[in-house]
Amino acid sequence: MTEKQKKVLDFVKKFLKDKGYGPSQTEVAKATGVNQSTARVHINQLIERGFLDQQPGKSRSLKLSDYFPN
């Protein structure tokens, strides 16, 4: 996992814990210091690697994978 991916994952974990729902792509980008396109790339990579899940077509559905050790 790259440092940026870890930063994204850590942000998503904290956001979920604090708010109870997933962050938007814009919030991920802003919190990690990248543009929205780059944030999307990192999110997709974390989904592909099994760290995150997201329901297609539904906003704020980003969550930790059921297989992710919390």
trRosetta pair geometry for C-beta under 8 A, 3 or more apart (Angstrom, degrees):
i j d omega theta_ij theta_ji phi_ij phi_ji
1 5 4.8 -127 -170 90 87 126
1 6 5.4 105 132 -59 119 88
1 9 7.4 -25 -168 -2 143 145
1 49 7.4 153 -90 130 91 168
1 51 7.8 69 -103 -51 131 152
2 5 4.5 97 54 6 80 103
2 6 7.0 -141 95 -5 43 86
3 6 5.7 -53 -150 35 32 113
3 7 6.4 36 150 -22 64 104
4 7 5.5 -51 -150 34 34 115
4 8 6.5 35 151 -19 65 102
4 32 6.7 88 -159 175 80 126
4 34 6.9 62 -156 -46 125 141
4 38 8.0 -64 173 159 146 111
4 42 5.8 -110 130 -104 103 136
5 8 5.6 -51 -149 35 34 112
5 9 6.2 33 152 -18 66 107
5 42 5.3 -167 -98 -155 66 98
5 45 6.1 -83 -107 95 126 124
5 46 5.8 163 -160 -68 102 99
6 9 5.6 -54 -144 40 31 111
6 10 6.1 33 156 -19 66 107
7 10 5.9 -53 -144 37 27 111
7 11 6.4 29 155 -19 61 107
7 32 4.9 122 125 -130 117 104
8 11 5.8 -58 -151 36 29 111
8 12 6.4 27 154 -18 65 106
8 28 5.9 38 -141 -167 92 112
8 32 5.5 -7 -79 -79 71 156
8 39 6.9 153 -113 -146 123 73
8 42 4.5 157 -32 136 162 132
8 43 6.5 -135 173 -71 142 64
8 46 6.4 -142 101 -33 124 146
9 12 5.8 -54 -146 36 31 110
9 13 6.4 33 154 -20 64 106
9 46 5.9 174 -76 -127 99 143
9 51 5.8 -47 -114 153 127 142
9 52 7.2 -141 -111 -50 84 109
10 13 5.7 -53 -148 35 30 114
10 14 6.4 26 156 -14 64 107
11 14 5.9 -60 -148 40 30 107
11 15 6.0 30 156 -21 67 110
11 23 7.0 -33 137 6 100 161
11 28 6.2 135 103 -129 138 69
11 31 4.7 129 -140 118 143 140
11 32 6.0 -104 -19 -59 154 97
12 15 5.7 -55 -142 38 29 113
12 16 6.2 30 159 -19 64 107
12 22 7.0 -3 -152 -143 95 82
12 23 6.1 -123 -112 21 66 115
12 28 7.0 7 -69 -104 89 110
12 52 6.5 -14 131 -103 168 126
12 62 6.1 -96 -141 138 123 122
12 64 7.2 148 124 -66 113 77
13 16 6.0 -59 -150 36 25 110
13 17 6.4 22 154 -17 62 110
13 64 6.5 54 -98 -70 79 122
14 17 5.7 -58 -148 38 31 112
14 18 6.0 21 158 -12 68 113
15 18 6.0 -63 -142 43 26 105
15 19 5.6 -18 175 19 67 117
15 22 7.1 62 111 -154 120 35
15 23 4.3 -12 153 -48 167 111
15 27 7.0 108 -119 132 150 134
15 31 7.9 -118 -59 -39 122 170
16 19 6.9 -69 -119 55 17 82
16 20 7.0 64 -172 -107 52 12
16 21 7.2 -139 -123 78 63 10
16 22 6.4 0 -87 -91 93 54
16 23 7.9 -91 -50 -20 68 83
16 63 6.5 104 -113 -128 140 67
16 64 6.7 -123 35 -18 171 98
19 23 7.7 110 41 -72 147 72
21 60 5.2 20 155 164 112 122
22 54 7.6 134 -166 -112 170 88
22 60 4.6 158 69 -176 87 59
22 61 5.8 -19 30 81 146 8
22 62 3.4 149 -165 57 139 75
22 63 5.6 -96 -70 -59 116 64
23 27 4.1 -122 -173 86 108 129
23 28 5.3 131 110 -53 128 81
23 31 7.5 -45 -166 5 161 141
23 60 7.2 -153 99 -126 4 78
23 62 6.3 -43 49 61 63 135
24 27 4.7 99 53 4 77 100
24 28 7.2 -138 96 -3 43 85
24 59 6.9 -4 -109 -172 92 100
24 60 6.2 -42 -72 -78 70 81
25 28 5.6 -52 -150 36 34 113
25 29 6.3 36 152 -20 66 106
25 36 5.5 69 137 -154 109 94
25 39 5.5 138 -171 106 78 125
25 40 5.8 12 -145 -73 130 85
25 43 7.0 -87 -113 -12 88 156
26 29 5.7 -54 -148 36 30 113
26 30 6.2 28 156 -18 65 108
26 36 6.1 -21 -92 -100 59 113
27 30 5.8 -54 -142 38 30 110
27 31 6.1 25 160 -16 65 112
28 31 6.1 -63 -145 41 25 107
28 32 6.1 -3 166 3 64 118
28 39 4.5 134 104 -166 107 128
28 42 7.7 -163 155 76 128 118
28 43 6.5 48 139 -63 171 117
28 62 8.0 9 -55 55 133 176
29 32 6.5 -77 -142 48 20 93
29 34 5.5 -102 -144 81 72 70
29 35 6.0 -10 -156 168 127 18
29 36 4.6 -60 -60 -84 158 52
29 38 7.2 110 -121 65 96 84
29 39 3.8 -97 -75 -33 80 145
30 33 8.0 29 179 -66 24 34
32 39 6.5 140 52 -104 127 97
32 42 7.5 -101 118 59 167 165
34 38 3.9 -105 166 91 125 128
34 39 5.4 159 86 -55 111 76
34 42 7.3 107 58 -9 160 135
35 38 5.1 90 56 13 73 103
35 39 7.0 -132 100 -7 36 91
36 39 5.4 -52 -145 36 34 115
36 40 6.4 39 154 -23 65 102
37 40 5.7 -52 -154 31 30 113
37 41 6.8 33 148 -21 62 102
38 41 5.5 -47 -151 30 38 115
38 42 6.6 35 152 -15 66 103
39 42 5.8 -56 -152 38 33 109
39 43 6.2 34 151 -19 67 107
40 43 5.6 -54 -144 38 31 113
40 44 6.2 32 156 -20 66 106
41 44 5.9 -56 -148 37 27 110
41 45 6.4 27 154 -19 63 107
42 45 5.7 -54 -147 36 31 112
42 46 6.4 28 155 -16 64 106
43 46 5.8 -59 -151 38 30 109
43 47 6.4 33 150 -21 65 105
43 52 6.6 -73 -161 79 71 157
43 54 7.4 43 164 -36 114 147
43 62 6.9 -68 -150 -118 123 132
44 47 5.5 -52 -148 35 33 114
44 48 6.3 34 154 -19 66 106
45 48 5.6 -52 -146 37 32 112
45 49 6.2 22 157 -11 65 110
46 49 5.8 -58 -140 44 30 106
46 51 4.4 -69 -172 64 88 116
46 52 4.4 49 122 10 108 114
47 50 7.9 51 174 -62 28 20
47 51 7.5 -84 -71 56 24 71
47 52 5.0 -60 -79 80 64 92
47 53 6.7 105 -131 -106 88 27
47 54 5.9 -56 -102 12 133 104
50 65 5.3 54 172 -103 61 177
50 67 5.8 -37 172 75 113 128
50 68 7.3 171 137 -67 77 81
51 64 7.2 -59 165 -145 62 69
51 65 5.7 -164 167 2 13 119
51 68 5.5 76 -148 -97 54 123
52 62 6.1 -13 -174 -164 124 88
52 63 7.0 146 -158 78 74 33
52 64 6.4 -67 -109 -115 59 34
52 65 5.9 -111 -80 -38 6 87
52 68 7.8 32 -66 -51 39 144
53 62 7.7 154 83 -151 47 42
53 63 5.4 -22 63 67 91 85
53 64 7.4 22 17 111 88 18
53 65 5.1 118 -31 -97 95 64
53 66 7.3 23 -23 -11 143 77
54 58 7.9 -173 173 64 75 88
54 61 5.2 107 -158 96 65 95
54 62 5.0 -14 -96 -94 102 61
54 63 7.4 154 -84 20 52 67
55 58 4.2 0 96 39 112 127
55 61 3.8 -85 34 165 96 157
58 61 4.2 66 97 -38 107 139
64 68 4.7 -106 176 56 100 144
64 70 6.8 79 137 -83 161 96
65 68 4.3 114 59 -25 85 99
